Amino acid sequence: MGKIYTALGLMSGTSMDGIDASIISSDGDKKYSIITDKYYKYEEKFREELVRIRSKVLTNDDLVSYETEIAKIERELTLLHAYAANDLIKKNDLNIDFIGFHGHTLFHDSRKKISKQIGDGKLLSQLCKKDVIFDFRKNDIDNGGEGAPLTPIFHNAIVNKNLNNELNKFDTINILNIGGIANITKTAKWEKFYESSDKLQASDIGPGNCMIDSWIRNNSNSMFDNKGKLASYGKTNSLILNQALENLYILPPYNKSLDINDFDVSFVRGLNLENGASTLSDLTAEIISDAIIYFSNSLSSLCIVCGGGRKNVYLMETINRKLSKYNNLKFFPVEKFGIDGDYIESQAFAYLAIRSYLNLPLSFPKTTRCILPCTGGTLVSNY
């Protein structure tokens, strides 16, 4: 049996509302257990500044143009992560082997092979007096990969640990993550994965929450459409929806990583708040539904959903309705299987930190399109 390590994972996602922090123990392979999770909300002033900077950085050149502003918010973000890490470690009185520090994605362009996460790993190590593993995406990109998604190997661990009965009932089990961008992982039994890592497949599939959130933030005082209530009050504009599907449609094969800046909502600008929310939600549901159907390969398939989008009742009901004619497809939120869907990504980066330390691969040709399975992350001990 491999040594069990304890790691803390930190994730600041595209919602830009706070930090998810998780402590897990794992051998970096089949075995893992969740010790604790906690959410640390950003203060409104910082959140607004993060949203502002994120919206300004639209090209690689902007990373240089706004270098001073980026450095300032990177330091602030790192200090907030240090507070979260130290608080969680202290409250649980644990000895942590590593901190997996994802940082916050400021810019991602798969075509130019650029992915920029802000977050100072050296400063975090100094403030927490712990080994920190960060910069998870660079090695994948250097080896021909898209840099995302990186969570599929942890998704595989989740399914193999928690869904043993379902593994024998379904031909495929997929995990759909509806964050700012939606991505899907086609999992595999461990024995099949060890035979060929190509059995584990994944890809970004299109917008998740990003278009809906952008519309709500730009046209109201809210950050998002809580439970999809605004969309449920609105009426979808079928003409605009169909035009958008023709122009924005993400066609298989799904083989490119995506960024929230790849999608804008200008095509619904003539609609009122509720109708715009409804139209964008239906667009998102259509794209996600088709990807679920594609990854099922016409086999009996279970799709379990994590990420903030699973709390959007309107979106989930719309996806369910579009899938209802496929008797071979089952679609459920991850909580149905006793798993907390709020912390999967922070748990994943704790798990990836352990794999990085053990020099195990984080990404694979069928998950990020890297040439060969490759590890990643940079280890720093600055204390």
HUTAWO-V95501 format. One record per pair of residues at least 12 apart in sequence whose C-alpha atoms are under 6 Angstrom apart, sorted by sequence separation. I is the first residue (numbers start at 1). J is the second residue. D is the distance in Angstrom with one decimal. If there is no record, write none. Layout:
I,J,D  I,J,D
This chain:
9,21,5.7  23,35,5.4  105,117,4.2  174,186,4.5  188,200,5.8  361,373,5.6  9,22,5.2  23,36,5.4  104,117,5.0  174,187,5.9  187,200,5.3  361,374,4.5  362,375,4.9  8,22,5.5  22,36,5.7  103,117,5.5  104,118,5.3  173,187,5.8  186,200,5.9  361,375,3.9  8,23,4.3  22,37,4.3  103,118,5.4  186,201,5.0  360,375,5.6  7,23,5.6  21,37,5.7  103,119,4.7  185,201,5.8  186,202,5.9  359,375,5.9  7,24,5.6  21,38,5.3  185,202,4.2  6,24,5.8  184,202,5.5  6,25,4.3  20,39,4.7  184,203,5.8  5,25,5.4  19,39,5.8  183,203,5.5  356,376,5.9  5,26,5.5  19,40,5.0  183,204,4.0  4,26,5.1  18,40,5.5  182,204,5.9  183,205,5.3  4,27,4.5  18,41,4.1  182,205,5.7  3,27,5.7  18,42,4.6  182,206,5.6  2,27,5.7  17,42,5.6  182,207,5.6  181,207,4.6  182,208,4.4  181,208,4.4  302,329,5.9  304,331,5.9  180,208,4.9  300,328,4.6  301,329,5.0  302,330,4.8  303,331,4.8  304,332,5.0  305,333,4.5  306,334,5.8  179,208,5.4  180,209,4.5  304,333,5.4  305,334,5.3  178,208,5.0  179,209,5.8  180,210,4.4  289,319,5.8  304,334,5.2  156,187,5.2  102,134,5.9  98,131,5.1  99,132,4.7  100,133,5.1  101,134,4.9  152,185,5.7  98,132,5.6  281,315,6.0  285,319,5.2  306,341,4.8  110,146,5.5  236,275,5.6  234,274,4.3  235,275,4.9  78,119,5.4  234,275,4.2  78,120,6.0  82,124,5.8  236,278,5.1  237,279,6.0  231,274,5.4  235,278,5.9  236,279,4.4  74,118,5.4  230,274,5.0  234,278,5.5  74,119,5.3  231,277,4.7  231,278,4.0  210,260,5.9  203,254,6.0  54,106,5.6  204,257,5.3  212,280,5.9  227,311,5.7  228,312,4.9  227,312,4.1  228,313,5.6  227,313,5.0  228,314,4.8  7,96,5.6  6,96,5.4  7,97,5.7  9,99,5.8  6,97,5.4  7,98,4.8  8,99,4.7  9,100,4.6  10,101,5.3  11,102,5.7  7,99,5.6  8,100,6.0  12,104,5.4  148,257,5.8  146,257,5.7  173,301,5.7  175,303,5.7  177,305,5.8  179,307,5.1  171,300,5.3  172,301,4.8  173,302,4.8  174,303,4.7  175,304,5.0  176,305,4.8  177,306,4.9  178,307,4.8  179,308,5.8  170,300,5.4  171,301,5.9  173,303,5.9  175,305,5.9  177,307,5.1  170,301,5.5  178,309,4.9  110,257,5.9  108,259,5.7  203,367,6.0  201,366,4.9  202,367,4.4  14,180,5.3  201,367,5.1  198,366,5.6  154,348,5.6  151,348,6.0  133,353,5.9  148,368,5.7  146,368,5.1  145,368,5.1  145,369,4.7  145,370,3.7  144,370,4.7  143,370,5.5  144,371,5.8  143,371,6.0  139,376,5.2  136,376,5.2  136,377,4.0  135,377,5.1  134,377,5.2  135,378,5.9  133,377,5.8  134,378,5.3  133,378,5.2  133,379,4.4  132,379,5.7  132,380,5.4  100,349,5.3  131,380,5.8  100,350,4.9  131,381,4.8  100,353,4.9  129,383,5.4  126,382,5.0  125,382,5.3  126,383,5.0  122,382,5.8  28,351,6.0  22,346,5.6  21,346,5.7  22,347,5.3  20,346,5.8  28,354,5.3  28,355,4.9  11,346,5.0  10,346,5.1  9,346,4.8  9,347,5.6  9,349,4.9  9,350,3.9  8,350,5.1  7,350,5.1
